[in-house]
Amino acid sequence: MRNDFFLVLKMSLISILFMYALALYKFNFDFSKVSLLVTLKWFPLILVLLLFCFYLSKNMKNK
């Protein structure tokens, strides 16, 4: 259970980093136009969605 949570936490951090990289790519890697704090505001939503998807798939495998 604990390892599962850390796996989901790691996946959500990686997805936040990809979102930040895509935003930087969109603005030609101009760091003044892309705020990390604006990107981090999506972290709770991504964490909850990944937890839901992870445990849903885990429950479907057990059936």
Backbone as JSON Lines, residues from 0, in Angstrom:
{"i":0,"aa":"M","n":[0.83,-1.2,0.0],"ca":[0.0,0.0,0.0],"c":[0.87,1.26,0.0]}
{"i":1,"aa":"R","n":[1.9,1.24,0.82],"ca":[2.79,2.39,0.92],"c":[3.56,2.58,-0.38]}
{"i":2,"aa":"N","n":[4.04,1.49,-0.95],"ca":[4.78,1.57,-2.21],"c":[3.88,2.07,-3.33]}
{"i":3,"aa":"D","n":[2.61,1.69,-3.29],"ca":[1.67,2.14,-4.31],"c":[1.5,3.66,-4.25]}
{"i":4,"aa":"F","n":[1.39,4.19,-3.05],"ca":[1.22,5.63,-2.91],"c":[2.44,6.37,-3.44]}
{"i":5,"aa":"F","n":[3.63,5.88,-3.12],"ca":[4.84,6.54,-3.6],"c":[4.98,6.42,-5.11]}
{"i":6,"aa":"L","n":[4.5,5.33,-5.67],"ca":[4.5,5.19,-7.13],"c":[3.58,6.22,-7.77]}
{"i":7,"aa":"V","n":[2.4,6.42,-7.21],"ca":[1.47,7.41,-7.73],"c":[2.02,8.82,-7.53]}
{"i":8,"aa":"L","n":[2.65,9.07,-6.41],"ca":[3.27,10.38,-6.16],"c":[4.37,10.66,-7.17]}
{"i":9,"aa":"K","n":[5.18,9.66,-7.46],"ca":[6.25,9.83,-8.45],"c":[5.67,10.07,-9.84]}
{"i":10,"aa":"M","n":[4.62,9.35,-10.19],"ca":[3.99,9.53,-11.49],"c":[3.38,10.92,-11.62]}
{"i":11,"aa":"S","n":[2.79,11.43,-10.55],"ca":[2.19,12.76,-10.62],"c":[3.26,13.84,-10.72]}
{"i":12,"aa":"L","n":[4.39,13.66,-10.04],"ca":[5.49,14.62,-10.17],"c":[6.06,14.61,-11.58]}
{"i":13,"aa":"I","n":[6.18,13.45,-12.16],"ca":[6.69,13.36,-13.54],"c":[5.73,14.02,-14.5]}
{"i":14,"aa":"S","n":[4.43,13.84,-14.3],"ca":[3.46,14.47,-15.2],"c":[3.47,15.99,-15.04]}
{"i":15,"aa":"I","n":[3.68,16.5,-13.83],"ca":[3.8,17.95,-13.62],"c":[5.04,18.48,-14.34]}
{"i":16,"aa":"L","n":[6.14,17.74,-14.27],"ca":[7.35,18.17,-14.97],"c":[7.15,18.18,-16.48]}
{"i":17,"aa":"F","n":[6.43,17.2,-17.01],"ca":[6.13,17.2,-18.44],"c":[5.23,18.37,-18.82]}
{"i":18,"aa":"M","n":[4.27,18.7,-17.97],"ca":[3.43,19.87,-18.25],"c":[4.26,21.14,-18.29]}
{"i":19,"aa":"Y","n":[5.19,21.27,-17.36],"ca":[6.06,22.45,-17.31],"c":[6.96,22.5,-18.54]}
{"i":20,"aa":"A","n":[7.48,21.36,-18.95],"ca":[8.33,21.31,-20.14],"c":[7.54,21.66,-21.4]}
{"i":21,"aa":"L","n":[6.31,21.19,-21.49],"ca":[5.48,21.54,-22.65],"c":[5.13,23.03,-22.66]}
{"i":22,"aa":"A","n":[4.88,23.6,-21.49],"ca":[4.6,25.04,-21.44],"c":[5.84,25.84,-21.83]}
{"i":23,"aa":"L","n":[7.01,25.39,-21.39],"ca":[8.24,26.06,-21.79],"c":[8.46,25.94,-23.29]}
{"i":24,"aa":"Y","n":[8.17,24.79,-23.85],"ca":[8.32,24.58,-25.29],"c":[7.39,25.5,-26.07]}
{"i":25,"aa":"K","n":[6.18,25.67,-25.56],"ca":[5.2,26.51,-26.25],"c":[5.67,27.97,-26.3]}
{"i":26,"aa":"F","n":[6.34,28.43,-25.25],"ca":[6.81,29.81,-25.19],"c":[8.31,29.92,-25.49]}
{"i":27,"aa":"N","n":[8.83,29.0,-26.29],"ca":[10.23,29.02,-26.76],"c":[11.24,29.08,-25.61]}
{"i":28,"aa":"F","n":[10.95,28.35,-24.56],"ca":[11.82,28.23,-23.39],"c":[12.15,29.58,-22.76]}
{"i":29,"aa":"D","n":[11.19,30.47,-22.78],"ca":[11.32,31.76,-22.11],"c":[10.78,31.6,-20.68]}
{"i":30,"aa":"F","n":[11.7,31.5,-19.72],"ca":[11.31,31.21,-18.34],"c":[10.51,32.34,-17.7]}
{"i":31,"aa":"S","n":[10.62,33.54,-18.24],"ca":[9.87,34.66,-17.66],"c":[8.38,34.57,-17.98]}
{"i":32,"aa":"K","n":[8.0,33.85,-19.03],"ca":[6.59,33.74,-19.42],"c":[5.89,32.55,-18.76]}
{"i":33,"aa":"V","n":[6.65,31.59,-18.25],"ca":[6.06,30.38,-17.66],"c":[6.38,30.36,-16.17]}
{"i":34,"aa":"S","n":[5.34,30.3,-15.36],"ca":[5.51,30.26,-13.91],"c":[5.36,28.83,-13.41]}
{"i":35,"aa":"L","n":[6.3,28.42,-12.59],"ca":[6.23,27.08,-12.01],"c":[5.07,26.97,-11.03]}
{"i":36,"aa":"L","n":[4.76,28.06,-10.34],"ca":[3.66,28.03,-9.37],"c":[2.31,27.83,-10.04]}
{"i":37,"aa":"V","n":[2.15,28.39,-11.23],"ca":[0.89,28.18,-11.96],"c":[0.78,26.72,-12.37]}
{"i":38,"aa":"T","n":[1.89,26.11,-12.74],"ca":[1.88,24.7,-13.11],"c":[1.62,23.82,-11.89]}
{"i":39,"aa":"L","n":[2.17,24.2,-10.75],"ca":[2.0,23.39,-9.54],"c":[0.59,23.44,-8.97]}
{"i":40,"aa":"K","n":[-0.21,24.41,-9.38],"ca":[-1.58,24.46,-8.85],"c":[-2.4,23.26,-9.33]}
{"i":41,"aa":"W","n":[-1.96,22.59,-10.39],"ca":[-2.66,21.42,-10.9],"c":[-2.24,20.13,-10.2]}
{"i":42,"aa":"F","n":[-1.24,20.19,-9.32],"ca":[-0.72,18.98,-8.68],"c":[-1.79,18.21,-7.88]}
{"i":43,"aa":"P","n":[-2.6,18.86,-7.05],"ca":[-3.6,18.07,-6.3],"c":[-4.59,17.34,-7.2]}
{"i":44,"aa":"L","n":[-5.02,17.99,-8.26],"ca":[-5.95,17.35,-9.18],"c":[-5.31,16.15,-9.87]}
{"i":45,"aa":"I","n":[-4.09,16.31,-10.32],"ca":[-3.4,15.2,-10.99],"c":[-3.16,14.06,-10.01]}
{"i":46,"aa":"L","n":[-2.81,14.38,-8.77],"ca":[-2.58,13.35,-7.76],"c":[-3.86,12.55,-7.5]}
{"i":47,"aa":"V","n":[-4.98,13.23,-7.34],"ca":[-6.24,12.55,-7.08],"c":[-6.66,11.7,-8.28]}
{"i":48,"aa":"L","n":[-6.52,12.24,-9.48],"ca":[-6.89,11.48,-10.67],"c":[-6.02,10.24,-10.85]}
{"i":49,"aa":"L","n":[-4.72,10.38,-10.62],"ca":[-3.85,9.22,-10.75],"c":[-4.11,8.18,-9.66]}
{"i":50,"aa":"L","n":[-4.41,8.64,-8.44],"ca":[-4.77,7.69,-7.38],"c":[-6.04,6.93,-7.75]}
{"i":51,"aa":"F","n":[-7.03,7.64,-8.26],"ca":[-8.27,6.99,-8.66],"c":[-8.03,5.97,-9.77]}
{"i":52,"aa":"C","n":[-7.29,6.37,-10.79],"ca":[-7.02,5.45,-11.91],"c":[-6.19,4.25,-11.46]}
{"i":53,"aa":"F","n":[-5.22,4.48,-10.6],"ca":[-4.35,3.4,-10.14],"c":[-5.14,2.38,-9.33]}
{"i":54,"aa":"Y","n":[-5.94,2.84,-8.38],"ca":[-6.69,1.9,-7.54],"c":[-7.85,1.27,-8.3]}
{"i":55,"aa":"L","n":[-8.4,1.96,-9.27],"ca":[-9.43,1.36,-10.1],"c":[-8.85,0.22,-10.94]}
{"i":56,"aa":"S","n":[-7.7,0.45,-11.53],"ca":[-7.07,-0.62,-12.31],"c":[-6.62,-1.78,-11.42]}
{"i":57,"aa":"K","n":[-6.19,-1.46,-10.21],"ca":[-5.78,-2.51,-9.28],"c":[-6.97,-3.37,-8.87]}
{"i":58,"aa":"N","n":[-8.12,-2.74,-8.63],"ca":[-9.32,-3.49,-8.27],"c":[-9.85,-4.3,-9.44]}
{"i":59,"aa":"M","n":[-9.71,-3.8,-10.64],"ca":[-10.19,-4.54,-11.81],"c":[-9.31,-5.76,-12.09]}
{"i":60,"aa":"K","n":[-8.03,-5.69,-11.75],"ca":[-7.15,-6.85,-11.92],"c":[-7.49,-7.95,-10.94]}
{"i":61,"aa":"N","n":[-7.93,-7.58,-9.74],"ca":[-8.25,-8.58,-8.71],"c":[-9.55,-9.32,-9.0]}
{"i":62,"aa":"K","n":[-10.41,-8.78,-9.83],"ca":[-11.7,-9.44,-10.1],"c":[-11.58,-10.48,-11.16]}
